Amino acid sequence: MSKTITCTLAILMLAAAFVASAQTPAAQTPSAPRVNTPPPMPPGPNPNSQYRLGPDSLPQEGVPKGEIRGPYTLPSTSGAYPGTQHTYWVYVPAQYDAAAPVALMIYQDGQAFMNENGDLRAQNVMDNLIYRREIPVMIGVFINPGRTPEQPEPNAQEWGDRTTNRPTEYNTLDDKYARVITDELMPVLYKEYNISKDPEMHGIGGSSSGAIAAFTVAWERPNHFRKVLSNVGSFVNLRGGHVYPEKVLESEKKPIRVYLCDGRNDNRGLRGNGEYDEKRDWFYQNVRLMKALTQKGYDVNYSWSMNLHGQKYGGMIMPEMMRWLWRDGVASTEVKDWVERAFRFPAPKKN
């Protein structure tokens, strides 16, 4: 082999080695995690990617639609939060007849639960389930957190944590917010609508801080509310909510029914620097509360999924949550009861 060919081959081999080394990433020196860096997500798709609203949460052809009335302003009269006011809306089902007492369901963060394009769409759920006799005929109330007249109304982008009285009202473990519901709102509703006085016919629910607020209302006022719907409830140390499992175990059992819903990828109290605070772990604290309620003998149901903090999963299963909470409605087994065997049609209009 000639010297020229030998040199050429050597040059080509060196060039190939250089290219190969250039395509191989250099070893990276691990850097210390930044204190404010959020923890990494687990492998796989977005944890919320599997959750979609089903037919029970969407308008259906032929199903009578209820009416949403409002907004109304509820002034502070109980002394719980002087200077504040609460905006609320009232859902009146098409089957409502003032001659017959009906059930009641109150939703905290009302703007989110009644959003016709949102993740929850409670008015559609009630329309569909009332029509099919899967829940009783009920008045629904969508109430926003309190605010002063100068503060903005909560909305889909800002639920009020930075702009209203929401953190104080919803996360504090006292009876002040319960007084807003029982002493300020309920008398107005009783005056306007024929709502049953039976606490078994009263339910209350919410998401996140609105969920712990709903639980606190029933906990403080079990003679007013017996059913609680909790989605990604903030039973964490925002203002001491992580102590509820201990309160449940230490207290006399209360006659309330609870449905808890949360996800493994809710806020987990794990910071980017590796520090972990179990008192700020939403999923862990929801599981603790479920175990305490179960141990104490409460009528409790729960559903754990993969969801993030929000309403994607809770919205998808909201119809099932409502069916379970209201499952003890009167059901006729009389074979010739043609009324009970039929769908619920709108109440006759009165002149």
ABEGO torsion letter per residue (X at the ends): XBAAAAAAAAAAAAAAAAAAAAABBBBBBBBBBBAABBBBBBBEBBAAAABBBBAAABBBBGBBBBBBBOBBBBBBAAGABBGBBBBBBBBBBAABBAABBBBBBBBBGAAAAABAABAAGAAAAAAAAAAAGABBBBBBBBBBBBBBAABBBBBAABAGAAABAAAAAAABBBAAAAAAAAAAAAAAAAAABBBBABAAABBBBEBEAAAAAAAAAAAABAAABABBBBBGBBBBBAAGAAAAAAAAAABBBBBBBBBBBBBAABBAGBBAAGBBBAAABAAAAAAAAAAAAAAAGBBBBBBBBABBBEAAAAAAAAAAAAAAAAAABBBBABAABAAAABBBBBBBBBX
